[in-house]
Amino acid sequence: TGVRAVPEWEMRLEEEAMRLGLVVCDVMLLPSSIAALQLVDCTIFADQSVMQRIRNIAAKTYELPRADLTAFPTFECGTTAHTCALFLAMLAIVFNLALFPGFLSYRLGLAFLEEKMLDEHFQRAYGDFYMMYEKKYWWWHAVVLVRRIMFVLTATLLSSIGYFQVLVAIVVSASSI
């Protein structure tokens, strides 16, 4: 008593919903991470006289220079809208860079240890992330996710240092071979 049998259609619906959610997260990892990281990089637009007054300790009053987002120059930094967008961006960064890869690695690792990777229900929900590899390389999609994350971080955080950005991208590519 108390435990009801889950109908097959309901189980298939749950598995397909899980699969769809994971695939959407996997596909949206790069664009959402790039957009979120671009909300962090502010550029100060000020002339030299304003910057000199800021540096001058004796100055009692000075006008603050305007800081705009580098990726979206019409979006001013430090405003309420920027703070709200930055909060949402931080949530997206934490989800994309830690929670999603961690959850996927945990579920695949647990299934490998419990030998459930050949289970039809598990394959329906998570098969897109390990079925293309040999069984002993079930973890390779985690390497692919880390490589994508490193490319995103390289592209956004090192955007002003072109040669170094290329060098880091080559190192990331070579290390995942």
N, C-alpha and C positions, 0 to 999 in steps of 0.2 A: 504494500500500500504506500501511496505517497509518490512513487516514481512512475511517471507516465512514459510510455514508449513514444519516442519522437518519430513522427511520420517521415518516410523517405523523402518526400517532396520538400519538407521543411529543412531537413538536413542538407539537401542539395542546394536549397536557396541560401542557407547560411554559408556553405562552402563557396558558392559562386560570389556572394557578396564579399566575403573575405578576400577571395582572389581578385575581384575587381578593385577593391580598396587598395590592396597591396600593389597591383599593377599601376594604378593611378599614382600612388605615392612614388613608385619607382620611376615612372615617366616624368613626373613633375619635380623630381629631386633637383635637377640642374637648373631649370628656369626659376623655380621658387627660391633656391639658395642664392642665385646670382642677384635676383631682385631684392631679397632681404639684405644681403651684404652691401648692396649699393645704397641702402638707406642709412648706412653708418658713416660713409665718407663725405665729410663736409669740407668745402673750400672757402677760405675767407677772402672776400673781395674788398680791398681797401687800398687807398693810395698811400704813398710813403709818409705823408705828414700825419695821417691818422695813426699809422703804425709807430711813428716816432713818439707821438704823445702817449701811446699805450706803454711804450718802453720807459718813458720818463717817469721815475718814481715820484717826483715832486708834483706831477700833474694832479690837480684836485678833481677835475672833471674832464671827461673826454667822451667822444661819441664812439659807441661800439661799432666796429665794422660789421657789415652784413655777411653772413655765412650761408652759402647755398650748397645744396647737395651737388656733388660733382656729376653724378649721372643724370640728375633732373634739375637743371639750373634755375627753373622757375619756382622750386620748392625751397623755402627758407628754413634753415636749421634753427632749432631752439623754439620753434613755435609749438602751440598746442597740437596742431595737426601733425607736425613732425614727430613729436613725442609719442602720440598715439600710434602712428605708423611704425615708429622705432620699436615700441613695445610688441606690436604684432610681428615685426620682423625678427625680433629676438626669439619669440615663440617658434617661428618658422625655422630659424637657424637651429635651435635646440632639437626640434623634431627631426629636421632633415639630416643633421650631422651626428646625432646621438640616438634618439629614440627609435626611429625607423630601422636603421642598420642594426641596432642592438636587439630589437624585438625579433627581426627576421633571423639574425644569427642564433638567438636563443631558441626560437622555435625549431629551426632546422637542426641545431645541435642536439636538442632534446629528442627529436624524432630519430636522429641517427643513433643515439645511445639506447633508446628504447626499441630500436629496430622497427619503426613505424613508417619508414620512408616508402615502402612498397604498398602501404595501406591505400585503398582506393579513395577514401575520403580525404586523407592527408594530401594525396597527389592532386586532387581536384582543387584544393585550396592553395597549396604551396608549390605545386609542381613546376610552375613557370620559373622558379628560382633555383632549382637544382636538377631537374630532369635532363637538361641539356648537357650535363657533365657526368663523368663516370661517378659511380656510387661513392668511391673513396674521396672524391673531390667535391663533396656536397657544400663545402665552405667557400668555394671559389667565387660565388656571387658576392660574398662579403668583401673579397679583394677587389672586385669590380666596383662596388659601392665606395670603398675607400679611395680607389683611384679617381673616381668621378668627383668625390669631395675634394681631393687634393687639387684636381684641375680647376674646380670652382674657386677654391681659396687662392690658387695661383693667379687666376684670371682677374679676380676682384681686388685682392690685397696688394698684388705686385704690378698693377696696371701701369704705374708711372715709371717702372724700371724695366724697359723692354727686353734688354739682353738677359738680365737675370731671370725674368719671367720665362723666357725660352729655355734657359738652362735648367730651371726647376722643372719645367714640363718634360724635358728630356729625361731627367733623373727619375721623375715619377713613372714615366713610361717604361724606362729600362728596368726599374726595380720591380715592376709587376709582371715581368716576363718569366 
